[in-house]
Amino acid sequence: MNEPTNWDPVRTAILTIDLQNDFLHPEGAYGRAGQRADAIAALPARIAPLVKALRARGGHYISAQFTLVPDAHGEPLIAPHLKKLRPFLGKADFAPGSFGNTLVDELFPADFVVEKVAYSAFYQTRLEYIMRAVGIDNLIVGGIVTNGGVASTLRDAHLRNIDTVLLTDGSAAFKDDVHQATLLSLETVTCQMSCKDALAWLEALS
């Protein structure tokens, strides 16, 4: 892995996973269903200063957002495993262009938005196209959940020889023991930093 101290900020992007209203806002799909965690709610405020610092140095911010594609009748195309896990999801939840599908206010707007239909931000999305077109080689990754979309994205980046930093407190799961176990399992595929250390690193770059 290429250590982040060697990265060019202009060729670096912050990539957040699923920090959107249907997951985090009280009026979103998860909020209405009583599905929340303090660790998840705290993420946007931690990540926002990093976005500002990287943009000031010529870097970019990409938001990958889970999307449920509606069928001809407006019913969401939900994978069977997800429907079993989250039976409360229904019509208009995570729909393209909806309030719930939109990035949370603390981070809005992103430079680029990537709609994703599965865990990984690389799976059947335009993320790699954007990275090539803009000249992005490295990713600083945070978001939810650590053991789901974040881990899948980092492993896919590793397979593509894309260097990454995982924000250890810029990502979260609904259970902290799951989050901690995932951090341990990802040590071989990504560098890891706290948001505080990542901000200090970015601010030290010219």
Buried (B, 14 or more C-beta within 10 A) or exposed (E): EEEBEEBEBBBBBBBBBBBBBBBBBEEBBBBBEEBBBEBBBEBBEBBBBBBEBBBEBEBBBBBBBBBBEBEEEEEBEBEEEBEEEBEEBEEBBBBEEBEBBBBBEBBBEBBBBBBBBBBBBBEEBBBBEBBEEBEBBBBBBBBBBBBBBBBBBBBBBBEEEBBBBBBBBBBBBBBEEBBEBBBEEBEEBBBBBEBEBBBEBBEEBE
